[in-house]
Amino acid sequence: MSAQPLGKPLAPPVAGPAKPKLLDQVRQACRVRHYSIRTEEAYVH
């Protein structure tokens, strides 16, 4: 087991792009599948 040397700080985690909110994911999925806007509205509602 290797130990981190004392005095050397760990690098902070790199933050990637934020994950879209669930309803935005639903809208995007509907658009990719070419669903009608009414279907998208019903699914989001």
C-alpha positions as CSV (number, residue, x, y, z in Angstrom):
1,M,0.0,0.0,0.0
2,S,1.5,3.3,-1.0
3,A,1.0,6.3,1.2
4,Q,0.8,10.0,0.1
5,P,3.9,11.8,1.2
6,L,3.3,14.2,4.1
7,G,3.2,17.9,3.2
8,K,2.2,17.4,-0.4
9,P,-1.5,18.4,-0.9
10,L,-3.8,16.4,-3.0
11,A,-5.0,18.0,-6.2
12,P,-8.7,19.1,-6.0
13,P,-11.1,17.1,-8.1
14,V,-11.8,18.6,-11.5
15,A,-15.4,19.6,-12.0
16,G,-16.9,18.7,-15.4
17,P,-19.9,20.4,-17.0
18,A,-23.0,20.3,-14.8
19,K,-25.5,17.5,-15.6
20,P,-28.7,18.9,-17.1
21,K,-31.8,18.8,-14.9
22,L,-34.2,15.8,-15.4
23,L,-36.9,17.8,-17.3
24,D,-34.2,19.2,-19.6
25,Q,-33.1,15.6,-20.3
26,V,-36.7,14.6,-21.1
27,R,-37.0,17.5,-23.5
28,Q,-33.8,16.7,-25.2
29,A,-34.7,13.0,-25.5
30,C,-38.1,13.9,-27.1
31,R,-36.4,16.2,-29.6
32,V,-33.8,13.7,-30.6
33,R,-36.6,11.2,-31.2
34,H,-38.6,13.8,-33.2
35,Y,-41.6,13.5,-30.9
36,S,-44.3,16.2,-31.4
37,I,-44.2,19.3,-29.2
38,R,-47.5,18.2,-27.7
39,T,-46.0,14.8,-26.7
40,E,-43.0,16.6,-25.2
41,E,-45.3,19.0,-23.2
42,A,-47.3,16.0,-21.9
43,Y,-44.2,14.1,-20.8
44,V,-42.7,17.2,-19.1
45,H,-46.0,18.0,-17.4
